[in-house]
Amino acid sequence: MFLVAPLWALGAVATVVLRHWLIAVARVRATPVVLVGDGIADVLHRTSAHASLVMLGFQPPEDGAEGGFGRTMNNLMNGLGTVVMVWSAGDMNLEA
């Protein structure tokens, strides 16, 4: 299982710590991997092109930006197999 998060959102060390925490909370067997590339589309297609299932997190677009959001998501998902889009819950406590 690969967990992909943009490094611009977190520092590299925080990204690895977060992934280890997420794996422990989810109680799954996985190895966290930090992937580096020229943007999320490059990394996503390079690492997930042959995956059986891709879980793609997203934040909903601002009002009026839905068209651009749709095009961006279509470009990200183009060429992938089954994709589950996961709307971020923000500050939700996953241990509650």
QUIHU-V755611 format. One record per pair of residues at least 6 apart in sequence whose ideal C-beta (glycine too) atoms are under 7 Angstrom apart, sorted by the first residue. I is the first residue (numbers start at 1). J is the second residue. D is the distance in whole Angstrom. If there is no record, write none. Layout:
BEGIN
i j d
I J D
I J D
END
This chain:
BEGIN
i j d
1 28 7
1 30 4
2 33 6
2 47 6
3 19 5
3 22 7
3 30 7
3 32 6
4 35 6
4 43 6
4 44 7
5 15 6
6 40 6
7 15 6
10 18 6
12 34 6
15 34 6
16 32 6
16 34 6
19 32 3
20 32 6
23 30 5
23 32 7
25 94 6
25 95 6
35 43 5
35 47 6
37 43 4
37 46 6
40 76 7
41 75 7
41 76 6
44 76 6
45 79 6
48 54 5
48 80 6
49 79 6
49 80 7
51 81 6
52 81 6
52 82 7
53 82 5
53 84 7
54 80 5
54 81 7
54 83 5
55 84 5
55 86 6
56 76 7
56 77 7
56 83 5
56 85 5
56 86 7
57 86 5
57 88 6
58 73 7
58 85 6
58 87 6
58 88 7
59 88 5
60 87 6
61 69 4
77 83 5
END
